[in-house]
Amino acid sequence: MKNKALIAAGVIVLAIITVNVIWGRTSSAKNATAQDSAVKRDWLVAGPGRVEPASEDIKIGAELNGKLKHVFVEEGDAVKHGQVLAELENADYRAQVEAAAAEVMQKEAELRKVVNGARREERREALAVVNEARATMNHAESEMTRRKKLYAAGVISREEADTYTKEYEVAKARYEETVQKHALVDETAREEDRTMAEANLGSAKAKLDQARALLEKTYIRSPIDGTILRKHHRTGESVSNFTTRPDPIVTLGDKSVLRVRVDVDETDVSKLAVGQKVYVTADAFGEKRFWGHVICVGQQLGRKNLRTDEPTEKVDTKILETLVELDRGAELPVGLRVDA
């Protein structure tokens, strides 16, 4: 009997221990599941987004109004920084550059003339004119003296004597004029003449720079290395430059890295942080996930950027714009709507 009692007691004790162990494991599993769910609820944030290039969409237009002479790119083309994407009709701008360049050459010649002074031949010519005028004046003076003596002797009339006096005065004035001209030719350049010539040359060079700048604006160049996303105009079409109404020729972007601009509901903003892991899905790619991370969290709430087109959607919901950078190698069309 004693053995049976001991066996029964042992079975009871073993059953109690087994129940306690199973109960403890079950409770631990439930607690762990509850904790995992709580953790997931703490960090899991979802929102709609749109794919964009790392540079965002860059709309390239012309700074001048005109007609497109050539558009050198097509959608999907890869372009380099500084590459000419399109060219406006620019024959008139080229003519302005040539005219301004000719004016610069003219002003440079005038400055050299002022700096170098008259040529040796011009100086000799001016001196010869002076000598000739001096000889004429001396002859007129001799004739005037002789006529005065004849008048004093009563041989000629006063009128004749006065005529030779006037001829001498004219010859003297002519001589003085030639002396002044010779001095001007033979003299070095005055400071004010040189300053004026230099100013004229500077003005001509500024006009040339302006003409070249206008000509350069007829060439529409790429500001980055990127891809042509959209071609808005073609060869022969007119384009305009209005600040109130953009008229782009092409849209391009840097697709080497893709980003997603996500609308995060205001109730989830406290859970956002730069560096968080993110995955993106799109209906067109089924369950495939494209991974990335948060690189920027907005600083101001605003209205939704994306609409689901559902009648029950609340359009007045406040969101915080969050920027996600996808890992390299992700191939998604720019502008695709996704869930992040």
Secondary structure, DSSP 8 states (H G I E B T S, - for coil): -HHHHHHHHHHHHHHHHHHHHHHHHHHHHHHHHHHHHHHHHHH----EEEEEETT--EEE--SS-EEEEEE---TT-EE-TT-EEEEE--HHHHHHHHHHHHHHHHHHHHHHHHHH-S-HHHHHHHHHHHHHHHHHHHHHHHHHHHHHHHHHTTSS-HHHHHHHHHHHHHHHHHHHHHHHHHHHHHS---HHHHHHHHHHHHHHHHHHHHHHHHHHTTEEE-SSSEEEEEE---TT-EE---SSS---SEEEE-TTSEEEEEEEEGGGGGG--TT-EEEEB-GGGTT--EEEEEEEEEEEEEE-S-----TT--TT-EEEEEEEEE-TT----TT-EEE-
